[in-house]
C-alpha cells in the first residue's frame, strides 16, 4: 500500500514538474523569439540539450545519480531519432499554417495508440479510446483555426508524427526493458540529440528565417533570456523522460495538450513591450524535448 502511494505521488510530482517547467519555458521562449527577435528555435534546442547533458554530467560526478551503461547502438539511434524529430517538428511549423501544425500534434495521439497496439500488443479500453476521442475533438475545435495544405509541409508533418511517436514509445520501452531511470537514459542520449541538432539547427533555422544564427547581434537581454531558457530546459527534458517512463507516451501527449490549453492566448512577456518589427515568429510550443 505504501509503495503504491509513493508511486502515485511520484507520478503526480512528475506531471506537475512537466507542466510547470513547460509553461515556464514557453513563456521564456516566446519573450525571446517574439519580443526580442531571436528566431533560431532549432539551434536554441541544441543548446538546451548540451546544457542538460553538462548539468547531468556534473550531477553524476557528484554522485547524485549512478550512470548505467546502455548498448551504444541503442543510445545513438535513439538520440538521433529524437534529434531528427525535433528538427522535423520545427520544420513542420515553419512550412505549415498554425492550424495544420496543431492538427499534426493532435494526430500524434491516435498514431501512438495504433503503433503500440500493433507492435507492442498493448490494449486500450473503450473508455480510454472514447476519452481520447473527446479530447481530440475538444482541443481541435479550440485550437485549429485554418488548414492550409501544401505538399512539402504535409510530408514534413507526416515524418514529424512518425519520428515523434516512435521516439516517445522507445523512451518508455527502453526505460522498462533495460531497467534504466529517466535520468540515466537522458544522460546517455542527450549528447547525440544535441550533436544532430547542433549540426542541423543553423541550417534549418536559416531555411525558415532567412537569417544566420552566427551573424545575429546578441544583446545582453537576449543572452540573459537564452541562459534562462537553457536553465529551464534541464527541468523540461528531465520531466519529459520522467513522465513518459512513469506513465506512457499517450499520457504524455494528453498532458501536452493541457499545456497548450494553459498557454493559449497568454501574453508571454508584456514587460518587454511590442514585438520587434520584422522579427515576428510563430510561437513554438514544442511538447517533446526542448
Backbone as CSV, one residue per row, in Angstrom:
resi,resn,N_x,N_y,N_z,CA_x,CA_y,CA_z,C_x,C_y,C_z
1,UNK,0.839,-1.207,0.000,0.000,0.000,0.000,0.872,1.256,0.000
2,UNK,1.923,1.193,0.848,2.821,2.336,0.914,3.559,2.549,-0.383
3,UNK,3.962,1.447,-1.048,4.662,1.551,-2.322,3.761,2.152,-3.391
4,UNK,2.467,1.765,-3.380,1.513,2.306,-4.350,1.325,3.803,-4.152
5,UNK,1.193,4.236,-2.876,1.039,5.666,-2.586,2.268,6.448,-3.017
6,UNK,3.451,5.870,-2.778,4.696,6.526,-3.177,4.776,6.648,-4.692
7,UNK,4.346,5.578,-5.388,4.361,5.614,-6.857,3.405,6.681,-7.382
8,UNK,2.205,6.744,-6.792,1.222,7.733,-7.234,1.713,9.154,-6.981
9,UNK,2.349,9.370,-5.842,2.906,10.693,-5.550,4.013,11.040,-6.545
10,UNK,4.805,10.016,-6.927,5.861,10.233,-7.908,5.302,10.630,-9.261
11,UNK,4.213,9.978,-9.669,3.572,10.303,-10.948,3.007,11.721,-10.915
12,UNK,2.317,12.067,-9.816,1.736,13.411,-9.683,2.838,14.465,-9.710
13,UNK,3.937,14.174,-9.002,5.062,15.110,-8.984,5.672,15.290,-10.363
14,UNK,5.807,14.186,-11.105,6.372,14.251,-12.454,5.471,15.063,-13.380
15,UNK,4.146,14.846,-13.278,3.195,15.587,-14.110,3.237,17.076,-13.789
16,UNK,3.278,17.400,-12.509,3.321,18.813,-12.099,4.605,19.481,-12.580
17,UNK,5.736,18.780,-12.405,7.022,19.330,-12.843,7.027,19.560,-14.350
18,UNK,6.453,18.631,-15.107,6.405,18.761,-16.566,5.576,19.970,-16.983
19,UNK,4.398,20.127,-16.379,3.535,21.262,-16.730,4.200,22.581,-16.351
20,UNK,4.703,22.655,-15.122,5.291,23.908,-14.637,6.504,24.319,-15.471
21,UNK,7.395,23.364,-15.746,8.605,23.694,-16.495,8.298,24.018,-17.949
22,UNK,7.334,23.301,-18.552,6.992,23.556,-19.953,6.341,24.922,-20.127
23,UNK,5.420,25.259,-19.232,4.780,26.574,-19.298,5.828,27.671,-19.119
24,UNK,6.764,27.449,-18.198,7.818,28.442,-17.945,8.698,28.647,-19.173
25,UNK,9.082,27.537,-19.825,9.992,27.686,-20.965,9.274,28.279,-22.175
26,UNK,7.970,28.003,-22.323,7.225,28.620,-23.424,7.139,30.129,-23.215
27,UNK,6.892,30.550,-21.972,6.860,31.986,-21.666,8.209,32.621,-21.984
28,UNK,9.283,31.958,-21.544,10.638,32.480,-21.770,10.963,32.518,-23.258
29,UNK,10.658,31.431,-23.987,10.993,31.370,-25.412,10.149,32.323,-26.245
30,UNK,8.890,32.519,-25.841,8.057,33.472,-26.577,8.595,34.883,-26.406
31,UNK,9.041,35.191,-25.191,9.655,36.500,-24.959,10.915,36.653,-25.807
32,UNK,11.705,35.597,-25.868,12.967,35.620,-26.614,12.730,35.749,-28.109
33,UNK,11.772,34.982,-28.630,11.561,34.940,-30.080,10.640,36.054,-30.573
34,UNK,9.532,36.251,-29.890,8.541,37.203,-30.393,8.862,38.642,-30.024
35,UNK,9.425,38.856,-28.866,9.634,40.226,-28.390,11.073,40.717,-28.559
36,UNK,12.029,39.791,-28.480,13.432,40.194,-28.611,14.006,39.872,-29.988
37,UNK,13.227,39.187,-30.826,13.641,38.955,-32.199,14.722,37.920,-32.382
38,UNK,14.716,36.862,-31.537,15.670,35.764,-31.706,14.889,34.553,-32.235
39,UNK,14.914,34.296,-33.549,14.016,33.293,-34.140,14.619,31.903,-34.335
40,UNK,15.789,31.641,-33.756,16.522,30.413,-34.095,16.154,29.281,-33.137
41,UNK,14.956,28.732,-33.322,14.401,27.761,-32.373,15.167,26.444,-32.346
42,UNK,15.540,25.924,-33.510,16.195,24.619,-33.556,17.604,24.686,-32.969
43,UNK,18.328,25.750,-33.284,19.658,25.931,-32.694,19.556,26.096,-31.185
44,UNK,18.557,26.838,-30.730,18.342,27.016,-29.289,18.112,25.665,-28.615
45,UNK,17.379,24.781,-29.281,17.120,23.454,-28.719,18.412,22.660,-28.560
46,UNK,19.338,22.803,-29.512,20.628,22.102,-29.376,21.386,22.614,-28.157
47,UNK,21.303,23.919,-27.892,21.949,24.471,-26.696,21.277,23.932,-25.436
48,UNK,19.938,23.816,-25.472,19.206,23.234,-24.340,19.759,21.855,-23.991
49,UNK,19.925,21.023,-25.006,20.359,19.644,-24.780,21.809,19.574,-24.312
50,UNK,22.644,20.468,-24.821,24.031,20.493,-24.363,24.118,20.899,-22.892
51,UNK,23.341,21.908,-22.502,23.320,22.337,-21.103,22.755,21.231,-20.223
52,UNK,21.719,20.543,-20.713,21.145,19.426,-19.963,22.187,18.343,-19.716
53,UNK,22.938,17.986,-20.762,23.966,16.959,-20.605,25.045,17.406,-19.628
54,UNK,25.501,18.645,-19.746,26.547,19.157,-18.847,26.066,19.155,-17.393
55,UNK,24.803,19.520,-17.183,24.228,19.520,-15.833,24.171,18.106,-15.267
56,UNK,23.709,17.155,-16.094,23.637,15.764,-15.637,25.029,15.178,-15.411
57,UNK,25.989,15.579,-16.244,27.355,15.089,-16.068,27.922,15.573,-14.734
58,UNK,27.664,16.837,-14.410,28.119,17.364,-13.120,27.429,16.642,-11.967
59,UNK,26.123,16.388,-12.115,25.375,15.673,-11.077,25.910,14.260,-10.886
60,UNK,26.273,13.627,-11.997,26.812,12.268,-11.924,28.183,12.260,-11.248
61,UNK,28.990,13.277,-11.532,30.317,13.360,-10.913,30.200,13.589,-9.402
62,UNK,29.122,14.252,-8.961,28.890,14.469,-7.527,28.077,13.334,-6.905
63,UNK,27.935,12.235,-7.676,27.251,11.019,-7.190,25.784,11.250,-6.829
64,UNK,25.135,12.187,-7.539,23.707,12.406,-7.320,22.872,11.341,-8.012
65,UNK,23.436,10.678,-9.000,22.811,9.502,-9.595,23.916,8.643,-10.188
66,UNK,23.610,7.371,-10.416,24.599,6.439,-10.934,24.401,6.251,-12.430
67,UNK,25.446,6.472,-13.203,25.365,6.268,-14.646,25.324,4.773,-14.944
68,UNK,24.377,4.372,-15.799,24.237,2.961,-16.147,24.506,2.792,-17.637
69,UNK,25.513,2.015,-18.001,25.825,1.830,-19.428,24.658,1.220,-20.193
70,UNK,24.413,1.745,-21.383,23.381,1.221,-22.276,24.053,0.897,-23.604
71,UNK,23.572,-0.129,-24.268,24.121,-0.519,-25.558,24.296,0.709,-26.449
72,UNK,25.510,0.926,-26.952,25.834,2.144,-27.690,24.957,2.310,-28.926
73,UNK,24.709,1.221,-29.653,23.884,1.318,-30.848,22.485,1.811,-30.517
74,UNK,21.927,1.306,-29.426,20.585,1.728,-28.990,20.565,3.204,-28.653
75,UNK,21.571,3.650,-27.886,21.623,5.048,-27.451,21.805,5.995,-28.636
76,UNK,22.711,5.639,-29.546,22.979,6.503,-30.705,21.734,6.631,-31.580
77,UNK,21.112,5.505,-31.913,19.914,5.541,-32.762,18.780,6.287,-32.075
78,UNK,18.621,6.059,-30.779,17.573,6.739,-30.017,17.816,8.246,-29.983
79,UNK,19.073,8.645,-29.729,19.395,10.065,-29.680,19.198,10.754,-31.021
80,UNK,19.647,10.115,-32.094,19.488,10.691,-33.434,18.016,10.807,-33.796
81,UNK,17.234,9.769,-33.470,15.798,9.787,-33.774,15.101,10.954,-33.090
82,UNK,15.404,11.176,-31.818,14.782,12.278,-31.096,15.241,13.634,-31.621
83,UNK,16.517,13.724,-31.987,17.010,14.969,-32.564,16.344,15.289,-33.884
84,UNK,16.206,14.270,-34.746,15.527,14.448,-36.037,14.063,14.830,-35.820
85,UNK,13.422,14.218,-34.822,12.017,14.529,-34.521,11.827,16.006,-34.199
86,UNK,12.722,16.560,-33.375,12.627,17.981,-33.014,12.795,18.863,-34.242
87,UNK,13.798,18.547,-35.065,14.015,19.327,-36.284,12.822,19.270,-37.223
88,UNK,12.222,18.089,-37.382,11.063,17.936,-38.275,9.842,18.690,-37.752
89,UNK,9.638,18.673,-36.442,8.507,19.415,-35.875,8.671,20.915,-36.100
90,UNK,9.889,21.415,-35.930,10.132,22.830,-36.181,9.970,23.170,-37.660
91,UNK,10.437,22.282,-38.546,10.235,22.488,-39.981,8.757,22.442,-40.334
92,UNK,8.033,21.516,-39.713,6.587,21.411,-39.960,5.883,22.708,-39.591
93,UNK,6.277,23.285,-38.462,5.679,24.560,-38.051,6.039,25.673,-39.027
94,UNK,7.273,25.608,-39.558,7.708,26.655,-40.478,7.039,26.589,-41.834
95,UNK,6.744,25.379,-42.314,6.188,25.217,-43.655,4.663,25.125,-43.677
96,UNK,4.031,25.035,-42.508,2.580,24.892,-42.455,1.941,26.046,-41.692
97,UNK,0.642,26.160,-41.835,-0.111,27.122,-41.036,-0.178,26.619,-39.598
98,UNK,-0.498,27.524,-38.662,-0.624,27.145,-37.259,-1.690,26.062,-37.098
99,UNK,-2.797,26.191,-37.817,-3.872,25.213,-37.719,-3.428,23.819,-38.132
100,UNK,-2.689,23.727,-39.240,-2.230,22.422,-39.706,-1.196,21.847,-38.736
101,UNK,-0.367,22.702,-38.159,0.609,22.233,-37.174,-0.092,21.680,-35.936
102,UNK,-1.166,22.369,-35.491,-1.931,21.873,-34.352,-2.561,20.520,-34.675
103,UNK,-3.029,20.351,-35.914,-3.603,19.070,-36.319,-2.528,17.983,-36.308
104,UNK,-1.301,18.347,-36.698,-0.184,17.403,-36.652,0.045,16.921,-35.221
105,UNK,0.031,17.846,-34.275,0.225,17.473,-32.878,-0.904,16.578,-32.382
106,UNK,-2.140,16.876,-32.808,-3.271,16.042,-32.410,-3.145,14.627,-32.975
107,UNK,-2.610,14.520,-34.187,-2.503,13.209,-34.846,-1.496,12.299,-34.156
108,UNK,-0.617,12.859,-33.333,0.382,12.045,-32.649,-0.285,11.044,-31.698
109,UNK,-1.390,11.449,-31.050,-2.045,10.559,-30.082,-2.620,9.306,-30.751
110,UNK,-3.514,9.422,-31.750,-4.039,8.187,-32.357,-2.964,7.347,-33.032
111,UNK,-1.939,7.990,-33.595,-0.876,7.233,-34.251,-0.050,6.465,-33.209
112,UNK,0.160,7.070,-32.029,0.865,6.374,-30.955,0.057,5.160,-30.481
113,UNK,-1.249,5.364,-30.311,-2.132,4.255,-29.923,-2.056,3.132,-30.952
114,UNK,-2.079,3.487,-32.229,-2.016,2.491,-33.300,-0.703,1.707,-33.258
115,UNK,0.412,2.411,-33.121,1.720,1.751,-33.090,1.858,0.832,-31.877
116,UNK,1.411,1.300,-30.706,1.517,0.469,-29.507,0.618,-0.758,-29.597
117,UNK,-0.537,-0.605,-30.241,-1.452,-1.737,-30.406,-0.868,-2.780,-31.352
118,UNK,-0.270,-2.315,-32.458,0.234,-3.243,-33.480,1.538,-3.909,-33.046
119,UNK,2.501,-3.112,-32.582,3.840,-3.636,-32.350,4.086,-4.074,-30.908
120,UNK,3.418,-3.453,-29.936,3.631,-3.821,-28.538,2.468,-4.615,-27.967
121,UNK,1.437,-4.840,-28.795,0.262,-5.619,-28.380,-0.418,-5.022,-27.145
122,UNK,-0.344,-3.706,-27.018,-0.954,-3.041,-25.877,-2.441,-2.832,-26.129
123,UNK,-3.262,-3.091,-25.100,-4.709,-2.969,-25.236,-5.195,-1.684,-24.567
124,UNK,-6.032,-0.943,-25.280,-6.653,0.274,-24.739,-8.151,0.019,-24.600
125,UNK,-8.692,0.290,-23.423,-10.116,0.044,-23.182,-10.973,1.004,-23.986
126,UNK,-12.241,0.657,-24.127,-13.178,1.519,-24.851,-13.327,2.875,-24.172
127,UNK,-13.279,2.883,-22.825,-13.385,4.154,-22.091,-12.214,5.076,-22.405
128,UNK,-11.004,4.490,-22.476,-9.832,5.301,-22.801,-9.933,5.838,-24.223
129,UNK,-10.342,4.992,-25.153,-10.473,5.424,-26.544,-11.515,6.535,-26.678
130,UNK,-12.630,6.401,-25.952,-13.676,7.428,-26.001,-13.171,8.733,-25.399
131,UNK,-12.440,8.627,-24.282,-11.890,9.828,-23.638,-10.916,10.543,-24.562
132,UNK,-10.064,9.766,-25.246,-9.100,10.362,-26.178,-9.811,11.014,-27.353
133,UNK,-10.888,10.384,-27.827,-11.651,10.961,-28.936,-12.249,12.301,-28.535
134,UNK,-12.848,12.350,-27.340,-13.436,13.604,-26.863,-12.363,14.673,-26.695
135,UNK,-11.188,14.262,-26.191,-10.073,15.208,-26.032,-9.651,15.777,-27.377
136,UNK,-9.477,14.911,-28.372,-9.010,15.355,-29.684,-10.012,16.309,-30.328
137,UNK,-11.295,15.971,-30.212,-12.338,16.835,-30.792,-12.343,18.190,-30.092
138,UNK,-12.286,18.169,-28.748,-12.328,19.416,-27.988,-11.138,20.315,-28.263
139,UNK,-9.932,19.739,-28.211,-8.722,20.531,-28.464,-8.696,21.004,-29.912
140,UNK,-9.167,20.151,-30.839,-9.210,20.534,-32.246,-10.103,21.741,-32.480
141,UNK,-11.293,21.719,-31.874,-12.224,22.843,-32.012,-11.630,24.117,-31.412
142,UNK,-10.930,23.960,-30.286,-10.391,25.126,-29.582,-9.162,25.725,-30.247
143,UNK,-8.348,24.892,-30.932,-7.042,25.380,-31.384,-6.854,25.452,-32.891
144,UNK,-7.615,24.676,-33.664,-7.404,24.662,-35.111,-8.247,25.742,-35.768
145,UNK,-7.577,26.697,-36.382,-8.282,27.826,-36.992,-8.248,27.782,-38.515
146,UNK,-7.204,27.197,-39.093,-7.107,27.121,-40.549,-6.307,25.891,-40.908
147,UNK,-6.534,25.355,-42.093,-5.852,24.138,-42.542,-5.315,24.337,-43.951
148,UNK,-4.355,25.231,-44.086,-3.747,25.471,-45.390,-2.752,24.356,-45.695
149,UNK,-3.009,23.614,-46.762,-2.191,22.457,-47.098,-1.166,22.793,-48.177
150,UNK,0.012,22.168,-48.080,0.986,22.211,-49.156,1.775,20.912,-49.114
151,UNK,2.328,20.512,-50.248,2.933,19.184,-50.367,4.119,19.010,-49.420
152,UNK,5.058,19.959,-49.431,6.249,19.849,-48.598,5.866,19.836,-47.120
153,UNK,4.972,20.736,-46.737,4.534,20.800,-45.343,3.855,19.525,-44.890
154,UNK,3.061,18.921,-45.759,2.373,17.677,-45.418,3.358,16.532,-45.209
155,UNK,4.353,16.417,-46.103,5.371,15.375,-45.960,6.158,15.567,-44.672
156,UNK,6.549,16.806,-44.377,7.280,17.085,-43.144,6.450,16.736,-41.919
157,UNK,5.151,17.031,-41.961,4.270,16.718,-40.835,4.153,15.217,-40.622
158,UNK,4.011,14.462,-41.700,3.930,13.003,-41.584,5.207,12.423,-40.977
159,UNK,6.355,12.908,-41.450,7.627,12.437,-40.908,7.775,12.838,-39.440
160,UNK,7.312,14.043,-39.091,7.383,14.508,-37.704,6.519,13.635,-36.801
161,UNK,5.325,13.294,-37.268,4.423,12.436,-36.483,5.072,11.079,-36.232
162,UNK,5.613,10.470,-37.286,6.200,9.129,-37.174,7.391,9.135,-36.218
163,UNK,8.330,10.070,-36.421,9.534,10.089,-35.586,9.215,10.439,-34.136
164,UNK,8.261,11.344,-33.921,7.886,11.711,-32.551,7.247,10.537,-31.830
165,UNK,6.323,9.850,-32.490,5.655,8.696,-31.869,6.652,7.596,-31.544
166,UNK,7.488,7.251,-32.507,8.463,6.182,-32.295,9.442,6.571,-31.188
167,UNK,9.904,7.820,-31.191,10.834,8.278,-30.166,10.247,8.199,-28.770
168,UNK,8.980,8.600,-28.615,8.362,8.579,-27.293,8.034,7.155,-26.847
169,UNK,7.648,6.303,-27.777,7.420,4.892,-27.437,8.722,4.243,-26.981
170,UNK,9.821,4.548,-27.684,11.124,3.994,-27.309,11.585,4.527,-25.952
171,UNK,11.258,5.783,-25.644,11.616,6.347,-24.342,11.028,5.509,-23.218
172,UNK,9.771,5.147,-23.368,9.090,4.319,-22.378,9.617,2.889,-22.396
173,UNK,9.774,2.314,-23.600,10.169,0.913,-23.736,11.584,0.661,-23.226
174,UNK,12.524,1.550,-23.583,13.920,1.369,-23.166,14.045,1.425,-21.643
175,UNK,13.339,2.388,-21.026,13.420,2.501,-19.568,12.930,1.241,-18.871
176,UNK,11.840,0.661,-19.395,11.260,-0.513,-18.746,12.040,-1.786,-19.058
177,UNK,12.423,-1.982,-20.306,13.090,-3.231,-20.686,14.536,-3.311,-20.204
178,UNK,15.228,-2.167,-20.191,16.623,-2.168,-19.758,16.781,-1.774,-18.298
179,UNK,15.630,-1.471,-17.649,15.627,-1.113,-16.227,16.561,0.061,-15.940
180,UNK,16.415,1.113,-16.736,17.185,2.339,-16.510,16.229,3.452,-16.123
181,UNK,16.699,4.396,-15.355,15.872,5.523,-14.938,15.811,6.572,-16.039
182,UNK,14.893,7.508,-15.890,14.775,8.594,-16.864,16.053,9.415,-16.901
183,UNK,16.672,9.615,-15.732,17.921,10.379,-15.660,19.043,9.669,-16.404
184,UNK,19.154,8.363,-16.201,20.213,7.583,-16.854,20.054,7.581,-18.370
185,UNK,18.812,7.432,-18.851,18.577,7.419,-20.297,18.842,8.790,-20.908
186,UNK,18.393,9.834,-20.245,18.611,11.195,-20.754,20.105,11.510,-20.779
187,UNK,20.826,11.100,-19.746,22.269,11.358,-19.672,23.011,10.678,-20.820
188,UNK,22.617,9.453,-21.147,23.292,8.710,-22.201,22.942,9.237,-23.602
189,UNK,21.709,9.681,-23.792,21.249,10.046,-25.147,21.373,11.522,-25.480
190,UNK,21.414,12.389,-24.470,21.440,13.836,-24.713,22.585,14.291,-25.620
191,UNK,23.818,13.759,-25.474,24.899,14.227,-26.356,24.611,13.983,-27.835
192,UNK,23.982,12.863,-28.161,23.706,12.547,-29.557,22.559,13.402,-30.103
193,UNK,21.558,13.675,-29.254,20.483,14.579,-29.666,21.042,15.980,-29.894
194,UNK,21.890,16.431,-28.964,22.482,17.759,-29.097,23.344,17.844,-30.348
195,UNK,24.112,16.783,-30.637,25.019,16.802,-31.784,24.267,16.927,-33.100
196,UNK,23.186,16.147,-33.260,22.434,16.178,-34.523,21.782,17.535,-34.719
197,UNK,21.324,18.161,-33.633,20.692,19.479,-33.739,21.731,20.595,-33.842
198,UNK,22.899,20.386,-33.237,23.946,21.403,-33.328,24.430,21.547,-34.767
199,UNK,24.444,20.423,-35.500,24.863,20.443,-36.904,23.739,20.938,-37.804
200,UNK,22.525,20.406,-37.584,21.404,20.720,-38.493,20.661,21.992,-38.102
201,UNK,20.732,22.380,-36.821,19.950,23.516,-36.338,20.173,24.815,-37.102
202,UNK,21.426,25.267,-37.260,21.654,26.517,-38.000,21.138,26.456,-39.439
203,UNK,21.242,25.287,-40.085,20.749,25.140,-41.463,19.220,25.208,-41.501
204,UNK,18.572,24.503,-40.565,17.110,24.527,-40.500,16.619,25.940,-40.214
205,UNK,17.251,26.607,-39.238,16.825,27.958,-38.873,17.042,28.958,-40.010
206,UNK,18.140,28.809,-40.743,18.384,29.718,-41.869,17.361,29.492,-42.974
207,UNK,16.971,28.230,-43.180,15.951,27.915,-44.177,14.614,28.546,-43.810
208,UNK,14.293,28.536,-42.520,12.995,29.042,-42.075,12.970,30.550,-41.887
209,UNK,14.076,31.135,-41.449,14.070,32.558,-41.091,14.832,33.453,-42.062
210,UNK,15.632,32.846,-42.962,16.497,33.602,-43.877,17.526,34.429,-43.121
211,UNK,17.856,33.996,-41.903,18.864,34.687,-41.100,19.907,33.684,-40.624
212,UNK,21.109,34.198,-40.343,22.216,33.362,-39.890,22.396,33.531,-38.385
213,UNK,22.303,32.419,-37.654,22.408,32.490,-36.200,23.776,32.996,-35.761
214,UNK,24.813,32.759,-36.566,26.164,33.183,-36.195,26.400,34.665,-36.490
215,UNK,25.533,35.266,-37.314,25.669,36.684,-37.635,24.718,37.543,-36.796
216,UNK,23.973,36.920,-35.909,22.994,37.639,-35.098,23.697,38.518,-34.061
217,UNK,23.118,39.679,-33.790,23.666,40.612,-32.811,23.103,40.281,-31.425
218,UNK,23.895,39.632,-30.599,23.443,39.159,-29.292,23.555,40.278,-28.252
219,UNK,22.409,40.843,-27.882,22.383,41.881,-26.859,22.420,41.217,-25.473
220,UNK,22.756,41.972,-24.425,22.757,41.395,-23.067,21.404,40.817,-22.668
221,UNK,20.305,41.473,-23.089,18.974,40.974,-22.760,18.705,39.635,-23.443
222,UNK,19.094,39.524,-24.717,18.922,38.264,-25.441,19.742,37.158,-24.783
223,UNK,20.989,37.460,-24.427,21.844,36.468,-23.778,21.246,36.024,-22.442
224,UNK,20.674,36.967,-21.700,20.079,36.627,-20.405,18.916,35.657,-20.583
225,UNK,18.077,35.907,-21.604,16.932,35.023,-21.826,17.365,33.675,-22.404
226,UNK,18.424,33.645,-23.197,18.953,32.366,-23.700,19.450,31.519,-22.532
227,UNK,20.178,32.137,-21.616,20.689,31.415,-20.446,19.534,30.906,-19.591
228,UNK,18.528,31.762,-19.365,17.358,31.358,-18.583,16.631,30.199,-19.247
229,UNK,16.469,30.282,-20.570,15.806,29.222,-21.318,16.563,27.901,-21.180
230,UNK,17.893,27.952,-21.256,18.716,26.739,-21.128,18.606,26.137,-19.731
231,UNK,18.541,26.999,-18.715,18.412,26.508,-17.333,17.071,25.793,-17.145
232,UNK,15.992,26.416,-17.637,14.665,25.804,-17.505,14.586,24.502,-18.297
233,UNK,15.300,24.448,-19.428,15.230,23.264,-20.295,15.717,22.006,-19.597
234,UNK,16.619,22.141,-18.622,17.085,20.970,-17.880,15.904,20.287,-17.197
235,UNK,15.047,21.093,-16.576,13.848,20.554,-15.920,12.856,20.004,-16.933
236,UNK,12.722,20.691,-18.073,11.790,20.232,-19.111,12.218,18.865,-19.651
237,UNK,13.481,18.744,-20.016,13.965,17.484,-20.580,13.897,16.345,-19.569
238,UNK,14.274,16.633,-18.325,14.223,15.611,-17.282,12.776,15.163,-17.038
239,UNK,11.853,16.120,-16.926,10.458,15.771,-16.633,9.801,15.040,-17.799
240,UNK,10.241,15.331,-19.036,9.707,14.627,-20.195,10.011,13.135,-20.107
241,UNK,11.263,12.794,-19.878,11.654,11.388,-19.755,10.997,10.758,-18.531
242,UNK,10.869,11.542,-17.452,10.281,11.041,-16.217,8.807,10.682,-16.416
243,UNK,8.044,11.581,-17.046,6.619,11.341,-17.263,6.392,10.153,-18.191
244,UNK,7.128,10.110,-19.306,6.951,9.006,-20.263,7.344,7.678,-19.614
245,UNK,8.391,7.686,-18.803,8.828,6.460,-18.147,7.849,5.981,-17.099
246,UNK,7.264,6.902,-16.317,6.343,6.520,-15.245,4.939,6.243,-15.754
247,UNK,4.558,6.857,-16.881,3.193,6.660,-17.391,3.262,5.994,-18.768
248,UNK,3.048,6.779,-19.822,3.090,6.235,-21.178,3.193,7.393,-22.168
249,UNK,3.579,7.110,-23.424,3.625,8.173,-24.441,2.266,8.837,-24.659
250,UNK,1.180,8.055,-24.594,-0.153,8.626,-24.795,-0.484,9.605,-23.679
251,UNK,-0.185,9.225,-22.433,-0.423,10.129,-21.299,0.365,11.419,-21.465
252,UNK,1.608,11.296,-21.923,2.434,12.488,-22.114,1.840,13.407,-23.175
253,UNK,1.308,12.828,-24.255,0.699,13.649,-25.295,-0.564,14.349,-24.796
254,UNK,-1.358,13.654,-23.983,-2.542,14.283,-23.380,-2.107,15.445,-22.494
255,UNK,-1.051,15.223,-21.719,-0.516,16.281,-20.869,-0.044,17.464,-21.713
256,UNK,0.531,17.158,-22.880,0.993,18.221,-23.771,-0.136,19.132,-24.217
257,UNK,-1.316,18.550,-24.470,-2.455,19.374,-24.886,-2.992,20.202,-23.723
258,UNK,-2.829,19.694,-22.490,-3.179,20.507,-21.327,-2.284,21.740,-21.272
259,UNK,-0.990,21.556,-21.542,-0.069,22.694,-21.563,-0.476,23.695,-22.633
260,UNK,-0.880,23.192,-23.810,-1.303,24.079,-24.898,-2.499,24.916,-24.467
261,UNK,-3.459,24.271,-23.783,-4.646,24.998,-23.317,-4.266,26.044,-22.274
262,UNK,-3.319,25.706,-21.388,-2.888,26.652,-20.367,-2.203,27.871,-20.975
263,UNK,-1.487,27.652,-22.093,-0.718,28.724,-22.706,-1.490,29.486,-23.767
264,UNK,-2.650,28.995,-24.183,-3.364,29.594,-25.318,-3.743,31.038,-25.029
265,UNK,-3.385,31.899,-25.960,-3.713,33.326,-25.911,-3.054,34.035,-24.734
266,UNK,-2.082,33.407,-24.089,-1.424,34.057,-22.954,-0.270,34.918,-23.447
267,UNK,-0.242,36.171,-23.000,0.863,37.048,-23.383,2.085,36.653,-22.592
268,UNK,3.175,36.331,-23.297,4.343,35.760,-22.636,5.105,36.768,-21.788
269,UNK,5.337,37.970,-22.299,6.182,38.900,-21.558,5.781,40.338,-21.861
270,UNK,4.693,40.825,-21.253,4.219,42.175,-21.548,5.215,43.253,-21.149
271,UNK,6.114,42.928,-20.210,7.074,43.940,-19.756,8.125,44.236,-20.803
272,UNK,8.167,43.439,-21.859,9.185,43.674,-22.888,8.695,44.597,-23.991
273,UNK,7.412,44.952,-23.938,6.898,45.857,-24.952,6.489,45.131,-26.217
274,UNK,6.216,45.872,-27.293,5.746,45.263,-28.537,6.824,44.437,-29.223
275,UNK,6.378,43.553,-30.130,7.317,42.726,-30.879,8.174,43.601,-31.786
276,UNK,9.416,43.148,-31.972,10.291,43.874,-32.890,9.791,43.718,-34.311
277,UNK,9.747,44.800,-35.026,9.273,44.772,-36.404,10.185,43.892,-37.252
278,UNK,9.573,43.008,-38.035,10.330,42.142,-38.916,10.823,40.870,-38.252
279,UNK,10.515,40.702,-36.945,11.002,39.523,-36.237,9.868,38.698,-35.649
280,UNK,8.649,38.891,-36.108,7.548,38.109,-35.555,7.693,36.655,-36.003
281,UNK,7.614,35.756,-35.054,7.723,34.331,-35.363,6.566,33.591,-34.731
282,UNK,6.299,32.410,-35.268,5.246,31.578,-34.694,5.696,31.077,-33.333
283,UNK,4.749,31.003,-32.384,5.083,30.546,-31.049,5.288,29.039,-31.047
284,UNK,6.497,28.608,-30.719,6.797,27.187,-30.686,6.441,26.623,-29.330
285,UNK,5.417,25.787,-29.273,5.087,25.083,-28.042,5.474,23.632,-28.240
286,UNK,6.784,23.361,-28.236,7.289,22.018,-28.507,7.105,21.156,-27.272
287,UNK,6.326,20.074,-27.438,5.991,19.252,-26.283,6.807,17.980,-26.190
288,UNK,7.892,17.769,-26.897,8.761,16.645,-26.634,9.984,17.165,-25.943
289,UNK,11.107,17.131,-26.590,12.298,17.651,-25.954,12.546,19.082,-26.373
290,UNK,12.900,19.922,-25.393,13.219,21.305,-25.739,14.530,21.726,-25.094
